[in-house]
Amino acid sequence: MTNKNPMANKNLTNAKKEKNDEFYTQLSDIEKELRHYKEHLKNKIVFCNCDDPEYSNFWSYFTLNFKHLELKKLVATHYETKKPSYKLEFDGNITIKTKLKQNGDFRSLECIDILKESDIVVTNPPFSPFREYVAQLIEYNKKFIILGNVNAITYKETFKLIKENKIWLGQSIHSGDREFRVPDSYPLKASGFRIDENGVKYIRVKGIRWFTNIDFNERHENITLYKKYTPEEYPFYDNYNAINVNKVSEIPCTYDGVIGVPITFMDKYNPEQFEIIGIDRYVEDNPHYGKRFTIKNRETYARILIKRKINEKEVHVENNED
């Protein structure tokens, strides 16, 4: 049974309101992203601290590929709302299950102690406390590969890390929606969903991205720029000295000032090609701090402010154009 209602995006909002955050990631999505980090995982302790190993494809992926990835150890903790939980540890040969004194919340002292001993965190954290979750990883100086919603880019706390080049988007998801398995108790409300032949529920959620602080080669590939700047095609904002660009593919190659681009720019961002100046609501030198940009008094969607870095090769090409 399926439902292709275009309002599938509301699952994230509902999850935040209802604190119903148990979305189980598909194995194919995990495989497509993790293949970019094999060299970084070698001889490392991987911690899945927002997991349920009985259902988790993160646990399945790492146990099945433990020797191929040359991991040192795999640890997962499961969250229970009102009772003590457990952790699982796998060393490539045996699995050890240990009872926890607390409920497995990533903020619990037990889970923080495990985090301190781990090298890399890989998981699908709950949607509602995403800011707090990332802040903890940064506080303990951990490498991570985690799932989140693309709108998290606009969070003041997250964007600060993006601007400082301490976090960026992963490689494998740049558009579209993704399917997640949900618990039997999950309410299927006006959203894209299906129930398979075994009665297992799945929902589709838009705007999903991987967030990481581990580098990969594709992140340093330039965006191909071909559009020429014209005042008619690229209007300035009413309340900030920057031009507006509606699509990443339309960033002009002949404009050296500040440019406002959609948040999906981060899917293709190369830190050697562009400098990130800020984001519309939180630009420090903006007298309209806290407000969206407008064009002819109409608000735009969230805009990231960027400026092109002109290297010698680009200057040479531009100076030799007819």
SELUM-22856 format. One record per residue: residue in one letter; residue number from 1; x, z, y of N, C-alpha, C in turn. Coordinates in steps of 0.1 Angstrom, whole numbers, plus 5000, padded with zeros to 4 digits. Each point is the difference from the previous one (the first is absolute). Example, Ala and Ser with C-alpha at 12.3 -4.5 7.8 and 13.67 -1.06 7.14 Angstrom:
BEGIN
rest,nr,n_u,n_w,n_v,ca_u,ca_w,ca_v,c_u,c_w,c_v
A,1,5132,5078,4943,4991,5000,5012,5009,5000,5012
S,2,4996,4993,5011,5009,5000,5011,4992,5008,5011
***
This chain:
BEGIN
rest,nr,n_u,n_w,n_v,ca_u,ca_w,ca_v,c_u,c_w,c_v
M,1,5008,5000,4988,4992,5000,5012,5009,5000,5012
T,2,4997,4992,5010,5008,4999,5012,4992,5000,5013
N,3,5006,5004,5011,4994,4999,5013,5011,4996,5009
K,4,4997,4989,5008,5011,4994,5009,4996,5002,5014
N,5,4993,5011,5003,4997,5004,5014,5012,5000,5009
P,6,5000,4993,5011,5012,4999,5009,5004,5013,5006
M,7,4991,5010,4998,5003,5013,5007,5009,5009,4991
A,8,5007,4994,4991,5009,5008,4991,5010,5009,5008
N,9,5003,4995,5012,5010,5008,5008,4995,5014,5003
K,10,4987,5003,4999,4995,5013,5003,5003,5010,4990
N,11,5006,4996,4989,5004,5010,4989,5010,5009,5006
L,12,5009,4995,5009,5010,5009,5005,4994,5010,5009
T,13,4990,4996,5009,4993,5009,5009,4993,5011,4992
N,14,4993,4995,4989,4992,5009,4992,5010,5010,4993
A,15,5011,4996,4996,5010,5009,4993,5004,5010,5010
K,16,5002,4997,5012,5005,5010,5010,4989,5010,5003
K,17,4987,4995,5001,4989,5009,5003,4997,5009,4988
E,18,5001,4995,4988,4996,5008,4989,5011,5006,4992
K,19,5013,4997,5005,5012,5005,4993,5000,4996,4986
N,20,4995,4988,4997,5000,4995,4987,5011,4990,4999
D,21,5012,5004,4997,5012,4992,5002,5006,4995,4986
E,22,4993,5002,4989,5006,4996,4988,4998,4985,4997
F,23,5009,4992,5005,5000,4986,4998,5012,4997,4991
Y,24,4998,4994,4989,5011,4997,4990,5004,4986,5002
T,25,5013,4998,5003,5006,4987,5003,5001,4991,4987
Q,26,4998,4987,5002,5001,4991,4988,5015,4998,4997
L,27,5003,4998,4987,5014,4999,4995,5006,4987,5006
S,28,4992,4989,5002,5006,4988,5005,5005,5002,5014
D,29,4993,5008,5008,5004,5002,5014,5013,5008,5000
I,30,5001,5010,4991,5012,5008,4999,5012,4991,4996
E,31,4998,4992,4990,5011,4991,4995,5005,4991,5011
K,32,4991,4994,5008,5004,4990,5010,5008,5006,5011
E,33,4998,5013,5003,5008,5006,5011,5012,5007,4994
L,34,5000,5006,4989,5011,5008,4995,5012,4991,4996
R,35,4997,4987,4997,5011,4991,4996,5010,4998,5011
H,36,4997,5003,5012,5009,4998,5011,5010,5012,5002
Y,37,4998,5011,4992,5008,5012,5002,5008,5004,4988
K,38,5002,4992,4991,5007,5004,4987,5013,5006,5003
E,39,5008,4994,5008,5014,5006,5003,4999,5014,5007
H,40,4989,5002,5007,4999,5013,5006,4995,5011,4991
L,41,4994,4996,4989,4994,5010,4991,5010,5005,4989
K,42,5011,4993,4999,5010,5003,4989,5005,5014,5001
N,43,4999,5007,4989,5005,5014,4999,4994,5010,5010
K,44,4987,4997,5003,4993,5008,5010,4989,5008,4993
I,45,4996,5012,5006,4989,5007,4996,4988,4996,5008
V,46,4990,4994,4994,4988,4995,5006,4989,5010,4999
F,47,4993,5003,5011,4990,5010,5001,4987,4993,5004
C,48,4990,5001,4991,4986,4995,5003,4992,5012,5003
N,49,4999,5004,5013,4995,5014,5003,4985,4999,5004
C,50,4993,4989,4999,4986,4999,5002,4994,4992,4989
D,51,5002,5005,4988,4997,4992,4988,4991,5007,4990
D,52,4995,4992,4991,4993,5006,4988,5005,4992,4988
P,53,5010,5004,4993,5007,4993,4990,4990,4995,4989
E,54,4989,5006,4998,4990,4996,4990,4994,4986,5004
Y,55,5000,4997,5013,4994,4987,5004,5010,4992,5008
S,56,5011,5006,5004,5009,4994,5010,5008,4988,4994
N,57,5000,4989,5007,5008,4989,4997,5014,5001,5005
F,58,5002,5009,5010,5014,5003,5004,5007,5007,4988
W,59,4994,5009,4994,5006,5007,4988,5003,4990,4989
S,60,4990,4991,4998,5001,4990,4989,5012,4991,5003
Y,61,5001,4995,5013,5010,4991,5004,5014,5006,4998
F,62,5002,5012,5004,5013,5006,5000,5004,5004,4986
T,63,4991,5005,4992,5003,5003,4986,5003,4988,4992
L,64,4993,4989,5002,5002,4988,4992,5013,4993,5005
N,65,5004,5002,5012,5012,4993,5006,5012,5010,5002
F,66,4999,5011,4994,5010,5011,5003,5014,4995,4998
K,67,5002,4994,4988,5014,4996,4997,5004,4988,5007
H,68,4991,4991,5002,5003,4988,5008,5004,5003,5014
L,69,4993,5010,5006,5003,5004,5014,5012,5010,5000
E,70,5004,5005,4989,5011,5009,4999,4997,5013,5008
L,71,4988,5005,4999,4996,5012,5007,5007,5012,4994
K,72,5001,5011,5008,5006,5012,4995,4989,5009,4995
K,73,4989,5001,5007,4988,5008,4996,4988,4996,5007
L,74,4988,5001,4994,4987,4998,5006,4992,5013,5000
V,75,4995,5003,5012,4991,5012,5001,4987,4996,5007
A,76,4989,5006,4995,4987,4998,5006,4993,5013,5001
T,77,4992,5002,5011,4992,5012,5001,4986,4995,5003
H,78,4990,5007,4994,4986,4997,5001,4993,5010,5008
Y,79,4991,4995,5009,4993,5009,5009,4986,5004,4994
E,80,4998,5013,5000,4987,5006,4997,4994,5007,5012
T,81,4987,4999,5002,4994,5005,5012,4999,5016,5000
K,82,4997,5005,4988,4997,5015,5000,5007,5008,4989
K,83,5009,4993,4993,5007,5007,4989,5015,4996,4999
P,84,5008,5008,4994,5014,4996,4998,5001,4987,4993
S,85,5010,4992,5003,5002,4987,4994,5013,5000,4991
Y,86,5006,4988,4999,5012,4999,4991,5009,4989,5006
K,87,5012,5000,4994,5009,4989,5003,5005,4994,4987
L,88,5004,4988,5000,5006,4993,4989,5014,4995,5003
E,89,5009,5001,4991,5013,4996,5002,5004,4991,4988
F,90,5007,4989,5003,5004,4990,4990,5015,4997,5002
D,91,5008,5001,4990,5014,4997,5001,5005,4987,4993
G,92,4990,4993,4996,5003,4987,4992,4997,5002,4985
N,93,4999,5012,4996,4998,5003,4985,4988,5009,4998
I,94,4999,5011,5007,4989,5009,4997,4993,5003,5013
T,95,4987,5003,4999,4992,5005,5011,4997,5015,4999
I,96,5002,5007,5011,4998,5014,5000,4988,5003,5010
K,97,4990,5007,4996,4989,5004,5008,5001,5015,5003
T,98,5000,5003,5013,5002,5014,5005,4988,5004,5009
K,99,4995,5012,4997,4989,5005,5009,5005,5004,5014
L,100,4993,4997,5010,5003,5004,5013,4992,5013,5004
K,101,5006,5008,5009,4993,5012,5004,4989,4996,5011
Q,102,5003,4989,5007,4992,4995,5011,4992,4988,4996
N,103,4993,4993,5009,4991,4989,4996,5006,4986,5001
G,104,5013,4999,5003,5006,4987,5000,4999,4993,5013
D,105,4995,5006,5010,5000,4994,5013,5014,4997,5005
F,106,5002,4989,5006,5014,4996,5004,5006,5010,5010
R,107,4991,5008,5007,5005,5010,5010,5003,5013,4993
S,108,4997,5002,4987,5002,5013,4994,5015,5002,4998
L,109,5004,5013,4999,5014,5003,4999,5006,4995,4988
E,110,4993,5000,4989,5005,4994,4987,5003,4985,5002
C,111,4991,4993,5006,5002,4985,5001,5012,4998,5010
I,112,5001,5008,5010,5011,4998,5010,5013,5003,4993
D,113,5001,5010,4991,5012,5002,4993,5004,4988,4991
I,114,4990,4994,4994,5003,4988,4992,5004,4989,5009
L,115,4994,4998,5011,5004,4990,5010,5014,5001,5004
K,116,5005,5013,5003,5013,5002,5004,5010,4995,4989
E,117,4997,5001,4988,5009,4996,4989,4999,4985,4996
S,118,4990,4993,5006,4998,4986,4997,5007,4991,5010
D,119,5002,4987,4996,5007,4991,5008,4990,4990,5007
I,120,4990,4995,4993,4991,4990,5005,4986,5004,4996
V,121,4991,4999,5010,4985,5002,4997,4993,4987,5000
V,122,4993,4998,4989,4992,4987,4998,4986,5004,4996
T,123,4990,4997,5008,4986,5004,4996,4990,4994,5010
N,124,4988,5002,4997,4989,4997,5009,4994,5013,5006
P,125,5005,5005,5011,4995,5013,5005,4986,4999,5005
P,126,4994,5012,5002,4986,5000,5005,4999,4994,5014
F,127,4989,4993,5003,4999,4993,5012,4999,5010,5012
S,128,4993,5011,4998,4996,5009,5011,5012,5007,5007
P,129,5010,5005,4992,5011,5007,5007,5012,4991,5001
F,130,4999,4987,5002,5011,4991,5000,5011,5004,5010
R,131,4996,5004,5012,5010,5004,5010,5009,5012,4995
E,132,4993,5010,4995,5007,5012,4995,5008,4997,4988
Y,133,4996,4991,4991,5007,4996,4988,5013,4994,5004
V,134,5000,4990,5009,5012,4993,5004,5009,5009,5008
A,135,4995,5009,5008,5008,5009,5008,5008,5009,4990
Q,136,4994,5004,4989,5007,5008,4990,5012,4993,4994
L,137,4998,4987,4996,5010,4992,4995,5012,4998,5009
I,138,4997,4998,5013,5010,4999,5010,5007,5013,5002
E,139,4993,5011,5000,5006,5013,5002,5010,5004,4989
Y,140,4997,4996,4988,5010,5002,4989,5009,4989,4997
N,141,5000,4990,5009,5009,4989,4999,5000,4992,4987
K,142,4988,4997,4996,4998,4993,4987,4997,4985,5001
K,143,5005,4993,4991,4997,4986,4999,4986,4999,4994
F,144,4992,4990,5004,4987,4999,4994,4994,4985,5000
I,145,4991,4998,4991,4993,4987,4999,4985,5005,4997
I,146,4992,4999,5011,4986,5006,4998,4990,4990,5006
L,147,4988,5001,4995,4989,4992,5005,4993,5007,5012
G,148,4994,4992,5009,4992,5005,5011,4992,4988,5006
N,149,4992,5004,5010,4993,4989,5007,5007,4995,5012
V,150,4999,4987,5002,5008,4993,5011,4997,5007,5013
N,151,4988,5006,5002,4997,5006,5013,5008,5013,5002
A,152,5007,5005,4990,5009,5011,5002,5012,4996,5009
I,153,5002,4987,5002,5010,4996,5009,4997,5005,5014
T,154,4987,5001,5004,4996,5003,5013,5000,5015,5002
Y,155,5002,5008,4990,5001,5015,5002,5012,5003,5009
K,156,4999,5008,5009,5011,5003,5009,5012,5005,4993
E,157,4998,5008,4990,5011,5006,4992,5007,4989,4992
T,158,4992,4992,4993,5006,4990,4992,5007,4989,5008
F,159,4993,4996,5011,5006,4989,5008,5014,5005,5006
K,160,5001,5012,5003,5013,5005,5005,5011,4998,4990
L,161,4997,5002,4987,5010,4998,4990,5003,4985,4998
I,162,4989,4992,5001,5002,4985,4999,5009,4995,5012
K,163,4997,5005,5012,5008,4996,5011,5015,5004,4999
E,164,5002,5011,4994,5014,5005,4998,5006,4995,4987
N,165,4994,4990,4994,5005,4994,4988,5002,5010,4988
K,166,4992,5010,4999,5001,5009,4990,4989,4998,4989
I,167,4991,4991,5002,4990,4996,4990,4995,4986,5003
W,168,4996,4992,4990,4996,4987,5002,4990,4996,4988
L,169,4995,4988,5001,4990,4996,4989,5008,4994,4989
G,170,4994,5001,4988,5006,4995,4988,4999,4985,4999
Q,171,5004,4994,4989,5001,4985,4999,4988,4993,4994
S,172,4993,5006,4991,4991,4993,4991,4986,4998,5005
I,173,4995,5008,5010,4987,4999,5004,5000,4997,5015
H,174,4995,4988,5004,4999,4996,5014,4986,4997,5005
S,175,4991,4999,4991,4986,4997,5004,4991,5002,4988
G,176,4987,4999,5003,4990,5001,4989,4996,5014,4997
D,177,4992,5002,4990,4996,5013,4995,5007,5003,4987
R,178,4999,5013,4996,5005,5004,4987,4990,5008,4992
E,179,5001,4999,4987,4990,5007,4991,5007,5013,4995
F,180,4991,5011,5001,5004,5013,4995,4990,5005,4990
R,181,5005,5007,4989,4991,5007,4991,4996,5013,5007
V,182,4988,5004,4999,4995,5013,5005,4994,5008,4989
P,183,4999,5014,5003,4994,5008,4990,4986,4997,4997
D,184,4995,5004,4988,4986,4997,4996,4990,5006,5011
S,185,5004,5011,5006,4991,5006,5010,5000,4994,5013
Y,186,5009,4990,5003,5001,4994,5013,4987,4992,5003
P,187,4994,5003,5012,4987,4993,5004,5003,4985,5004
L,188,4994,4991,4994,5002,4986,5004,4989,4996,5011
K,189,5005,5001,5012,4991,4998,5012,5003,4988,5007
A,190,4991,4990,5001,5001,4989,5009,5014,4994,5001
S,191,5007,4999,4989,5014,4996,5000,5003,4990,4989
G,192,5011,4993,5001,5004,4991,4989,5004,5008,4988
F,193,4993,4998,4989,5003,5008,4988,4997,4992,4988
R,194,5005,5005,4988,4996,4995,4987,5001,5011,4990
I,195,4993,4999,4990,5000,5009,4988,5003,4992,4988
D,196,5011,5003,4993,5004,4991,4989,4992,5004,4987
E,197,5003,4993,4989,4992,5001,4988,5001,5014,4994
N,198,5010,5008,5004,5001,5014,4995,4994,5010,5010
G,199,4994,4995,5010,4994,5009,5010,5009,5005,5010
V,200,5012,4995,5001,5010,5005,5010,4997,4993,5013
K,201,5001,5008,5011,4996,4996,5013,5013,4995,5008
Y,202,4998,4989,5007,5011,4995,5009,4994,4997,5014
I,203,5008,5002,5010,4995,4996,5013,5011,4991,5007
R,204,4996,4992,5009,5010,4992,5007,5001,5005,5015
V,205,5012,5001,5004,5003,5006,5014,5009,4991,5008
K,206,4996,4997,5012,5007,4991,5009,5011,5008,5007
G,207,5010,4992,5005,5010,5006,5009,5010,5009,4993
I,208,5002,4998,4987,5010,5009,4993,5014,4994,5002
R,209,5010,5009,5002,5014,4996,5001,5009,5011,4993
W,210,5012,4995,4997,5010,5009,4995,5008,5005,5013
F,211,5003,5013,5000,5009,5005,5011,5013,5005,4993
T,212,5011,4998,5006,5013,5004,4993,5010,5002,5011
N,213,5011,5006,4996,5012,5001,5008,5012,4996,4992
I,214,4998,4991,4990,5010,4994,4992,5001,4986,5003
D,215,5012,4995,5003,5002,4986,5005,4999,4990,4988
F,216,4996,4988,5004,5000,4989,4991,5003,4987,5007
N,217,5005,4990,4993,5006,4988,5007,4989,4993,5008
E,218,4988,4998,4995,4990,4992,5007,4997,5006,5014
R,219,5003,5012,5002,4997,5007,5013,5008,4994,5011
H,220,5011,4993,4997,5009,4995,5010,4999,4985,5002
E,221,4989,4994,4995,4998,4986,5002,4992,4998,5013
N,222,5005,4990,5008,4993,4997,5013,4987,4994,4999
I,223,4991,5003,5009,4987,4993,5001,5003,4987,5007
T,224,4995,4989,4994,5002,4987,5006,4992,4998,5013
L,225,5006,4998,5011,4992,4999,5013,5001,4985,5004
Y,226,4988,4995,5004,5000,4986,5004,4991,4997,5012
K,227,4992,5010,5004,4991,4998,5012,5008,5001,5013
K,228,4996,4992,5010,5006,5001,5013,4991,5008,5009
Y,229,5006,5008,5009,4992,5008,5009,4993,4992,5011
T,230,4987,5003,5002,4993,4995,5011,4991,5011,5006
P,231,4999,5001,5013,4992,5011,5006,4985,4999,4996
E,232,4995,4987,4997,4986,4998,4997,4997,5006,4986
E,233,5010,4998,4990,4997,5004,4987,5004,5015,4997
Y,234,5008,5006,5009,5004,5013,4997,4998,5009,5013
P,235,4988,5005,5001,4996,5008,5012,5007,5013,5000
F,236,5002,5006,5012,5005,5013,5002,4989,5010,4999
Y,237,5003,5013,4995,4990,5010,5000,4997,5004,5014
D,238,4988,5005,5002,4996,5005,5013,5008,5013,5004
N,239,5003,5008,4990,5005,5013,5003,5014,5002,4994
Y,240,5008,4990,4997,5014,5001,4996,5006,4986,5001
N,241,5013,5001,5004,5008,4987,5002,5005,4995,4987
A,242,4991,4994,4993,5004,4993,4987,4990,4989,4997
I,243,5004,4990,4993,4991,4989,4996,4994,5004,4987
N,244,4988,4994,4997,4993,5003,4988,5001,4989,4990
V,245,5003,5003,4987,5000,4991,4989,4991,5004,4990
N,246,4991,4991,4995,4989,5004,4991,5005,4999,4985
K,247,5010,4991,4998,5004,4998,4986,5016,5000,5000
V,248,5005,5006,4990,5015,5001,4998,5006,4986,5001
S,249,4993,4991,4993,5006,4986,5000,5000,4993,5013
E,250,4994,5006,5010,4999,4994,5014,5009,5007,5010
I,251,5009,5009,4995,5010,5006,5009,5009,4989,5006
P,252,5000,4999,5013,5008,4989,5006,5015,5002,4999
C,253,5007,4988,4998,5014,5001,4998,5008,4998,5014
T,254,4992,4998,5010,5006,4998,5013,4997,5010,5010
Y,255,4995,5012,4996,4997,5011,5009,5008,5012,4996
D,256,5007,5005,5011,5009,5011,4997,4995,5014,5005
G,257,4988,5000,5006,4995,5013,5004,4993,5008,4989
V,258,4992,5009,5004,4993,5009,4991,4987,4993,4995
I,259,4998,5001,4987,4989,4993,4993,4991,5010,4993
G,260,4987,4999,5001,4991,5008,4992,4995,4993,4988
V,261,5002,5005,4988,4997,4993,4988,4991,5009,4991
P,262,4992,4995,4990,4992,5008,4991,5009,5009,4992
I,263,4994,5010,4994,5007,5009,4992,5005,4994,4987
T,264,4994,4989,4996,5005,4992,4988,5014,4994,5002
F,265,5004,5000,5013,5014,4996,5003,5010,5008,4991
M,266,4997,5012,4997,5009,5009,4992,5002,4994,4986
D,267,4991,4992,4995,5002,4993,4987,5013,4991,5000
K,268,5003,4995,5011,5011,4990,5001,5011,5005,5009
Y,269,5000,5012,5005,5009,5005,5010,5015,5000,4994
N,270,5009,4994,5008,5014,5000,4997,5007,5008,5012
P,271,5005,5011,4998,5006,5008,5011,5012,4993,5006
E,272,5006,4990,4994,5010,4992,5007,4995,4990,5009
Q,273,4987,4996,4998,4994,4989,5008,4992,5005,5012
F,274,4994,5012,4998,4991,5006,5011,5003,5014,5002
E,275,4998,5004,5012,5001,5015,5004,4985,5004,5002
I,276,4997,5012,4995,4986,5006,5002,5001,5009,5012
I,277,4991,4996,5010,5000,5008,5012,4990,5011,4999
G,278,4989,4998,4994,4990,5011,4999,4987,4995,4994
I,279,4989,5007,5001,4987,4996,4996,4990,5004,5011
D,280,4990,4991,5002,4992,5000,5012,4996,5014,5006
R,281,4995,5009,4991,4995,5013,5005,5011,5010,5004
Y,282,5012,4997,4994,5010,5010,5001,5013,4995,5007
V,283,4998,4991,5009,5012,4995,5007,5003,5009,5012
E,284,5012,5006,5000,5004,5011,5009,4999,4995,5014
D,285,5003,4988,5004,5000,4996,5014,4987,4993,5004
N,286,4989,5002,4992,4987,4994,5003,4992,5010,5007
P,287,4996,4997,5013,4992,5009,5008,4986,5003,4993
H,288,4996,4991,4991,4987,5001,4993,5003,5006,4986
Y,289,5009,5009,4999,5004,5006,4987,4987,5005,4993
G,290,5000,4997,4987,4988,5004,4992,4989,4990,4998
K,291,5001,4989,5008,4989,4990,5000,5005,4987,4994
R,292,4991,4993,4994,5003,4986,4995,5003,4991,5011
F,293,5007,4989,4998,5002,4990,5009,4988,4992,5002
T,294,4998,4994,5012,4988,4991,5003,5005,4987,5005
I,295,4992,4990,4997,5002,4986,5006,4986,4997,5006
K,296,5000,4998,5014,4988,4997,5007,4989,5011,4997
N,297,5005,5012,5000,4992,5013,4998,4995,5001,4986
R,298,5004,4992,4991,4996,5002,4986,5011,5006,4991
E,299,4997,5010,4993,5011,5007,4992,5004,4991,4989
T,300,5013,5000,4997,5006,4993,4988,5000,5010,4989
Y,301,5003,4994,4988,5003,5009,4988,5013,5006,5003
A,302,5004,5009,4991,5013,5007,5002,5012,4989,5001
R,303,5009,5003,5009,5011,4991,5002,5013,5007,5000
I,304,5009,4994,4992,5014,5005,5000,5008,4992,5011
L,305,5008,5007,5008,5008,4993,5010,5014,4997,4995
I,306,5004,4988,5000,5013,4996,4995,5007,4991,5010
K,307,5013,4999,4998,5008,4991,5008,5010,4993,4992
R,308,5002,4987,5002,5009,4992,4991,5015,5004,5003
K,309,5008,5001,4990,5014,5002,5001,5006,4986,4999
I,310,5007,4996,5011,5005,4986,5000,5015,5001,4996
N,311,5003,4994,4989,5014,4999,4995,5006,4987,5005
E,312,5013,4998,4997,5007,4989,5005,4995,4987,4994
K,313,4996,5000,4987,4995,4988,4994,4987,4996,5006
E,314,4991,5009,5003,4987,4997,5006,5002,4994,5014
V,315,5009,5006,5008,5003,4995,5013,5005,4985,4999
H,316,5009,4998,4991,5006,4987,4998,4989,4989,4997
V,317,4991,5004,4991,4989,4991,4996,4991,4997,5012
E,318,4997,5010,5007,4990,4998,5011,5007,4992,5012
N,319,5013,5002,5002,5006,4993,5011,5003,4986,4997
N,320,4998,4996,4987,5002,4986,4996,4987,4992,4998
E,321,4989,5007,5003,4987,4993,4998,4999,4990,5011
D,322,4992,4989,4997,4998,4990,5010,4990,5005,5010
***
